[in-house]
Amino acid sequence: MPPFFCALLLAASLQAQQVGPWDLTALKNTVPAMSWLRQDQPIHSLTYRGEVFQAHPTDVFAFYASPATLGEAKPGAKFPGVVLIHGGGGTAFAEWVHLWAKRGYAAIAMDLSGSRPPDPEFDANGLPKANAHNPKSRTRLPNGGPNHGHPEKFDSIGGDTSDDWPFHAAASVIRAHSLLRSFPEVDPDHTAVTGISWGGYTTCLAASLDDRFKAAVPVYGCGFLHEGESVQKPSIDKLGDRKSQWVKEYDPSSLLPRCRVPIFFVNGTNDVHYVLDSYMKTYGVVPGKKQMRIEVKMAHGHQPGWAPKEIGLFIDSLCRAGTPLPVPGNPVIKADTVEVACPSATALKSAQLHYTTDTGPRSKRSWVTVTASIAGHTVTAPKPPADANTWFLTVTDERDAVVSTPVEITP
């Protein structure tokens, strides 16, 4: 091919890597400068270079751990990697990276509020204590990026992008991913990302922007925050003529249609922050491989958000050749029953139908659970009552892993 046409193709390729305010070519192909702060503990501390904020370069704090840092790996071993994204009011959590390192992963968790949590403390069993959950325990980095309050998440939209928290958050995650992939002990072709609440929101952005991930698990977080009962909607509505720009650039509903990373959505029926209506719209715009785990009245928080075993099983299936989760299909209503085909590499243990006939705010609705039957890979449940406005089925396999069908919502 003539050099001229090669240059045109290269230019087009580079241009295609600019998505919204993010320069994906730079973010994916540049390993950020970093400095180790501590390497004398099983959980290491570091900072890496972030985006420009208020006309100066920023540093991002992160914890890092792997089976090697825990002293549980042979020399030269390689591990799959995982990027962990905290939610609102959170930070980098030492116990979270430790959990994943014990699972066999190289894990990095960054602080997305320009701060640094205290150094890890360990109990008599060598487990990290939860000493970073109080925001007052954290210190501001001299070159920290924007805080993660509503002014930085919403009000800053328009004009200079560098003061927008969503821009920094997604960029910091992709930079952490590039850094993680550069470590010699990490298998760069098998990495995943998971986040909780605002971290789930950011996971949706990162999975849509960074196709190097092999799996993504947003917990609670979703898009369509400008609709329905979302507690974020009033802040978005107040933006006035800037609302459409925020939705276009930073609401996951605008970016997830380009997501090709296999994604596993985890949420509860009554979550007030990421409401089921918006959640199902978010699920609907994802064109690639996707699964779901909806739990009746799942608690909202960091520990409840990283507790479900299905998160690890889903990521294992794509990063460690682990046994995949069951894959329930769409429910089919018969005369007086509902049937769901559920292919599974594991034995199915139980199934349930969940529905609500309540109206009013979703966070306050009561749910009814009915036992379903299993025959082979087919689940059969009683047909939901005529006044059921929202319903779905869950299937539990022999590992006690729970997955759900898409949620059916009557307009």
Phi, psi and omega per residue, in radians:
M1 nan 2.361 -3.131
P2 -1.028 2.554 -3.128
P3 -0.953 -0.611 -3.107
F4 -1.063 -0.800 -3.128
F5 -1.218 -0.604 3.066
C6 -1.066 -0.733 3.129
A7 -1.120 -0.690 3.119
L8 -1.124 -0.747 3.126
L9 -1.120 -0.718 3.116
L10 -1.108 -0.758 -3.140
A11 -1.098 -0.731 3.128
A12 -1.127 -0.684 3.131
S13 -1.115 -0.769 -3.132
L14 -1.150 -0.706 -3.136
Q15 -1.113 -0.636 -3.109
A16 -1.160 -0.306 -3.123
Q17 -1.520 0.057 3.005
Q18 -1.644 1.936 -3.137
V19 -2.077 2.003 -3.061
G20 0.995 -2.300 3.132
P21 -1.485 -0.018 -3.022
W22 -1.666 2.225 3.029
D23 -1.556 1.568 -3.050
L24 -1.196 -0.504 3.096
T25 -1.039 -0.819 3.137
A26 -1.228 -0.765 -3.067
L27 -1.127 -0.655 -3.072
K28 -1.504 -0.403 -3.044
N29 -1.887 0.035 -3.130
T30 -2.107 2.185 3.039
V31 -1.452 2.105 -3.079
P32 -1.172 2.575 3.031
A33 -1.060 2.482 -3.101
M34 -2.518 2.817 3.071
S35 -2.427 2.293 3.027
W36 -1.312 2.349 3.059
L37 -1.726 -0.704 3.078
R38 -2.541 2.344 3.023
Q39 -2.323 0.308 -3.089
D40 -1.718 0.168 3.098
Q41 -2.220 2.849 3.102
P42 -1.022 -0.514 3.083
I43 -1.864 2.048 -3.095
H44 -1.523 2.730 3.114
S45 -2.107 2.507 -3.130
L46 -2.704 2.906 2.902
T47 -2.202 2.634 3.052
Y48 -2.378 2.784 -3.057
R49 -1.269 2.312 3.107
G50 -1.877 -2.815 3.132
E51 -1.391 2.921 3.083
V52 -1.271 2.375 3.117
F53 -2.443 2.226 -3.111
Q54 0.902 0.776 3.019
A55 1.192 0.295 3.061
H56 -2.380 2.629 3.098
P57 -1.157 2.663 -3.104
T58 -2.019 2.784 2.994
D59 -2.019 2.533 3.112
V60 -2.074 2.243 3.107
F61 -1.471 2.550 3.084
A62 -2.640 2.616 2.904
F63 -1.697 2.586 3.110
Y64 -2.427 2.395 3.066
A65 -2.636 2.699 3.100
S66 -2.683 2.979 3.037
P67 -0.976 -0.496 3.120
A68 -1.234 -0.761 3.138
T69 -1.181 -0.457 3.100
L70 -1.423 -0.100 -3.115
G71 1.300 0.481 -3.066
E72 -2.064 0.353 -3.107
A73 -2.302 2.687 3.068
K74 -1.357 2.628 3.090
P75 -0.986 2.386 3.112
G76 1.507 -0.044 -3.137
A77 -1.196 2.583 3.067
K78 -2.042 2.615 -3.058
F79 -2.297 2.600 2.949
P80 -1.156 2.799 -3.079
G81 -2.044 2.732 3.080
V82 -2.513 2.399 3.078
V83 -1.838 2.251 -3.029
L84 -1.996 2.205 -3.018
I85 -2.064 2.048 -3.123
H86 -1.287 2.915 3.122
G87 -1.770 -2.952 -3.138
G88 -1.043 2.366 -3.101
G89 1.369 -0.006 -3.086
G90 -1.730 -2.989 -3.131
T91 -2.765 -2.961 2.963
A92 -1.207 2.209 -3.093
F93 -1.898 2.093 -3.117
A94 -1.096 -0.676 -3.096
E95 -1.203 -0.396 3.121
W96 -1.295 -0.806 3.104
V97 -1.162 -0.582 3.106
H98 -1.119 -0.729 3.118
L99 -0.995 -0.776 -3.108
W100 -1.321 -0.593 3.075
A101 -1.109 -0.693 3.083
K102 -1.123 -0.457 3.132
R103 -1.377 -0.234 3.117
G104 1.920 0.246 -3.096
Y105 -1.920 2.691 2.869
A106 -1.538 2.046 -2.978
A107 -2.096 2.393 3.060
I108 -2.216 2.329 3.110
A109 -2.278 2.122 -3.085
M110 -1.845 2.785 3.007
D111 -1.637 2.238 -3.083
L112 -1.873 0.454 3.110
S113 -2.214 0.312 3.110
G114 1.270 0.360 -3.053
S115 -2.160 3.082 3.112
R116 -2.311 2.225 3.069
P117 -1.326 2.938 3.072
P118 -1.169 2.782 3.073
D119 -1.057 2.591 -3.138
P120 -1.073 2.523 2.957
E121 -2.008 2.529 -3.039
F122 -2.091 2.511 3.118
D123 -1.488 -3.037 -3.072
A124 -1.122 -0.372 3.132
N125 -1.638 0.099 3.139
G126 1.404 0.238 3.130
L127 -1.639 2.438 3.138
P128 -1.211 2.446 3.099
K129 -1.452 2.743 3.118
A130 -1.501 1.286 -3.047
N131 -1.802 0.141 -3.091
A132 -1.988 0.098 -3.049
H133 -1.348 -0.344 3.059
N134 -1.489 2.052 -3.123
P135 -0.984 -0.460 -3.119
K136 -1.218 -0.222 3.141
S137 -1.440 -0.104 -3.040
R138 -1.732 2.720 3.116
T139 -2.114 2.562 3.137
R140 -1.317 2.322 3.063
L141 -1.270 2.489 3.122
P142 -0.981 -0.625 3.124
N143 -2.046 0.725 -3.120
G144 -1.276 2.715 3.080
G145 -1.420 -2.889 -3.077
P146 -1.139 2.627 3.005
N147 -1.155 3.002 -3.108
H148 -2.007 0.805 3.025
G149 -1.611 3.066 -3.125
H150 -1.074 -0.647 3.103
P151 -1.011 -0.694 -3.129
E152 -1.356 -0.485 -3.114
K153 -1.428 -0.561 -3.035
F154 -2.156 -0.982 -2.929
D155 -1.119 -0.389 -3.061
S156 -1.373 -0.141 -3.047
I157 -1.064 2.449 -3.120
G158 1.821 2.451 3.138
G159 1.305 -2.233 -3.071
D160 -1.233 2.075 -3.141
T161 -1.206 -0.430 -2.954
S162 -1.197 -0.116 3.065
D163 -1.844 0.220 -3.138
D164 -1.616 2.084 3.135
W165 -1.043 -0.756 -3.130
P166 -1.034 -0.619 3.096
F167 -1.101 -0.853 -3.140
H168 -1.117 -0.738 -3.061
A169 -1.057 -0.911 -3.131
A170 -1.123 -0.709 3.129
A171 -1.122 -0.709 3.139
S172 -1.135 -0.604 3.089
V173 -1.168 -0.797 -3.134
I174 -1.150 -0.659 3.072
R175 -1.109 -0.741 3.099
A176 -1.073 -0.663 3.111
H177 -1.119 -0.800 3.110
S178 -1.064 -0.710 3.111
L179 -1.133 -0.824 -3.135
L180 -1.004 -0.784 -3.124
R181 -1.124 -0.374 -3.118
S182 -1.440 -0.278 -3.123
F183 -1.203 2.351 -3.060
P184 -1.095 -0.415 -3.115
E185 -1.505 -0.029 -3.071
V186 -1.773 2.354 2.995
D187 -1.400 1.818 -3.007
P188 -1.203 -0.269 -3.113
D189 -1.577 0.006 -3.136
H190 -2.376 1.436 -3.131
T191 -2.280 2.714 -3.094
A192 -2.446 2.945 3.106
V193 -2.425 2.432 3.035
T194 -2.537 2.529 -3.119
G195 -2.596 2.833 -2.994
I196 -2.121 2.253 3.104
S197 1.050 -2.036 3.040
W198 -1.039 -0.453 3.019
G199 -1.228 -0.550 3.023
G200 -1.189 -0.721 3.023
Y201 -0.977 -0.842 -3.121
T202 -1.188 -0.552 3.041
T203 -1.056 -0.707 3.092
C204 -1.055 -0.743 3.108
L205 -1.131 -0.857 -3.066
A206 -1.092 -0.728 3.138
A207 -1.171 -0.448 3.114
S208 -1.425 -0.447 -3.070
L209 -1.714 -0.558 -3.000
D210 -2.020 1.707 -3.071
D211 -1.413 0.111 3.085
R212 -1.353 -0.366 3.088
F213 -1.150 2.526 3.074
K214 -1.711 -0.242 -3.141
A215 -2.779 2.613 3.103
A216 -2.464 2.416 3.117
V217 -2.321 1.667 3.004
P218 -1.432 2.203 3.110
V219 -1.824 2.173 -3.062
Y220 1.205 -0.973 -2.954
G221 -1.005 2.519 -3.122
C222 -2.769 -2.978 3.092
G223 -1.902 -2.852 -3.073
F224 1.008 0.661 -3.139
L225 -1.249 -0.210 3.140
H226 -1.588 0.147 -3.098
E227 -2.215 2.871 2.961
G228 1.067 -2.427 -3.015
E229 -1.690 0.195 -3.120
S230 -0.957 2.350 3.101
V231 -1.222 -0.213 3.092
Q232 -1.488 -0.282 -3.031
K233 -1.013 -0.788 -3.136
P234 -1.019 -0.673 3.123
S235 -1.148 -0.617 3.127
I236 -1.300 -0.695 3.115
D237 -1.067 -0.613 -3.117
K238 -1.164 -0.234 -3.124
L239 -1.262 -0.260 3.086
G240 1.094 -2.180 -3.090
D241 -1.267 -0.062 3.053
R242 -1.641 -0.093 -3.093
K243 -1.023 -0.829 -3.083
S244 -1.087 -0.590 3.108
Q245 -1.185 -0.724 3.114
W246 -1.071 -0.782 -3.128
V247 -1.099 -0.761 -3.110
K248 -1.127 -0.716 -3.035
E249 -1.575 -0.614 -2.913
Y250 -2.162 -0.198 3.069
D251 -1.413 2.275 -3.111
P252 -0.977 -0.386 3.129
S253 -1.086 -0.440 -3.129
S254 -1.480 -0.357 -3.060
L255 -1.858 -0.555 -3.068
L256 -1.072 -0.432 3.058
P257 -1.055 -0.280 3.083
R258 -1.719 0.063 -3.083
C259 -1.334 2.212 3.053
R260 -2.080 0.075 3.092
V261 -1.398 2.253 3.068
P262 -0.954 2.309 -2.956
I263 -2.329 2.418 -3.100
F264 -2.149 1.949 -3.089
F265 -1.566 2.321 -3.127
V266 -2.234 2.191 -3.123
N267 -2.801 3.045 3.083
G268 -1.980 2.841 -3.096
T269 -1.214 -0.485 -2.980
N270 -2.004 0.351 -3.085
D271 -1.130 2.203 -3.096
V272 -1.454 -0.384 -3.083
H273 -1.474 -0.689 -3.122
Y274 -2.274 1.619 -2.908
V275 -1.338 2.598 -2.996
L276 -0.978 -0.628 3.129
D277 -1.077 -0.874 3.116
S278 -1.118 -0.607 -3.124
Y279 -1.095 -0.790 -3.106
M280 -1.247 -0.578 3.029
K281 -1.115 -0.696 3.110
T282 -1.081 -0.837 3.108
Y283 -0.998 -0.668 -3.056
G284 -1.188 -0.481 -3.078
V285 -1.500 -0.143 -3.139
V286 -1.357 2.120 -3.060
P287 -1.490 -0.329 -3.023
G288 -1.658 -2.770 -3.124
K289 -1.158 2.281 -3.096
K290 -2.648 2.592 3.064
Q291 -2.453 3.041 -3.000
M292 -2.588 2.563 3.006
R293 -2.371 1.841 3.088
I294 -1.880 2.235 -3.133
E295 -2.001 2.354 3.100
V296 -1.103 2.094 3.076
K297 0.963 0.733 3.052
M298 -1.046 2.315 3.116
A299 -1.165 2.677 -3.124
H300 -1.903 2.158 3.133
G301 2.934 3.009 -3.118
H302 -1.196 -0.897 -3.135
Q303 -1.102 -0.800 3.052
P304 -1.083 -0.487 -3.093
G305 -1.337 -0.472 3.099
W306 -1.777 0.002 -3.077
A307 -1.319 -0.611 -3.027
P308 -1.017 2.212 -3.105
K309 -1.139 -0.404 -3.095
E310 -1.122 -0.450 3.115
I311 -1.066 -0.883 3.130
G312 -1.137 -0.684 -3.125
L313 -1.148 -0.690 3.121
F314 -1.125 -0.827 -3.133
I315 -1.157 -0.709 3.083
D316 -0.986 -0.698 -3.062
S317 -1.137 -0.421 -3.089
L318 -1.882 -0.288 -3.104
C319 -2.033 -0.237 -3.091
R320 -2.404 0.313 -3.123
A321 1.016 0.579 3.112
G322 -1.325 2.910 3.119
T323 -1.221 2.191 -3.070
P324 -1.234 2.849 3.041
L325 -1.253 2.724 2.973
P326 -1.014 2.694 -3.086
V327 -2.183 1.475 3.111
P328 -1.190 2.449 3.119
G329 -1.511 -2.871 3.111
N330 -1.381 2.407 3.118
P331 -1.107 2.477 3.086
V332 -2.073 2.112 -3.117
I333 -1.474 2.187 3.033
K334 -1.728 -2.779 -3.107
A335 -1.056 -0.970 -3.117
D336 -2.326 0.303 3.131
T337 -2.396 2.958 2.999
V338 -2.145 2.295 3.126
E339 -2.059 2.502 3.126
V340 -2.379 2.166 2.990
A341 -1.382 2.341 -3.064
C342 -2.391 1.440 3.044
P343 -1.040 2.448 -3.085
S344 -2.736 2.415 3.048
A345 -1.448 -0.149 3.106
T346 -2.052 2.812 3.100
A347 -1.222 2.416 3.094
L348 -1.498 2.316 -2.998
K349 -1.753 -0.753 -3.109
S350 -2.790 2.900 3.119
A351 -2.633 2.707 -3.107
Q352 -2.552 2.616 2.963
L353 -1.790 2.359 3.110
H354 -2.177 2.331 3.122
Y355 -2.617 2.789 3.032
T356 -2.320 2.473 3.036
T357 -1.902 -0.009 -3.135
D358 -1.226 2.741 2.981
T359 -2.120 -3.068 -3.077
G360 1.565 -2.955 -3.085
P361 -0.975 2.360 -3.103
R362 -1.081 -0.579 -3.094
S363 -1.159 -0.240 -3.095
K364 -1.951 0.055 -3.075
R365 -1.363 2.530 3.053
S366 -1.605 2.656 -3.101
W367 -2.159 2.606 3.071
V368 -1.972 2.381 3.137
T369 -2.068 2.290 -3.093
V370 -2.192 2.373 3.127
T371 -1.211 2.385 3.067
A372 -1.924 2.885 -3.132
S373 -1.879 2.750 -3.131
I374 -2.221 2.276 3.029
A375 -2.305 1.846 -3.060
G376 1.149 -2.062 3.106
H377 -1.964 0.501 3.099
T378 -2.108 2.268 3.114
V379 -1.858 2.314 3.136
T380 -2.213 2.273 3.141
A381 -2.310 2.774 3.029
P382 -1.051 2.570 3.083
K383 -1.118 2.341 3.117
P384 -1.026 2.593 3.114
P385 -1.058 2.777 -3.049
A386 -1.063 -0.506 -3.102
D387 -1.619 0.163 3.061
A388 -1.311 2.080 -3.091
N389 -1.679 -0.256 -3.134
T390 -2.582 2.277 -3.127
W391 -2.759 2.783 3.097
F392 -2.856 2.954 3.083
L393 -2.070 2.598 3.004
T394 -2.085 2.622 3.109
V395 -2.237 2.342 3.129
T396 -2.020 2.278 -3.141
D397 -1.704 -3.053 -3.042
E398 -1.161 -0.259 3.075
R399 -1.561 0.054 -3.013
D400 1.133 0.457 3.045
A401 -1.505 2.306 -3.051
V402 -1.956 2.293 3.015
V403 -2.273 2.841 -3.107
S404 -2.317 2.812 2.972
T405 -1.317 2.895 2.926
P406 -0.998 2.615 -3.123
V407 -1.458 2.265 3.118
E408 -1.600 2.145 -3.103
I409 -2.148 2.165 3.089
T410 -1.390 2.202 -3.132
P411 -0.991 nan nan
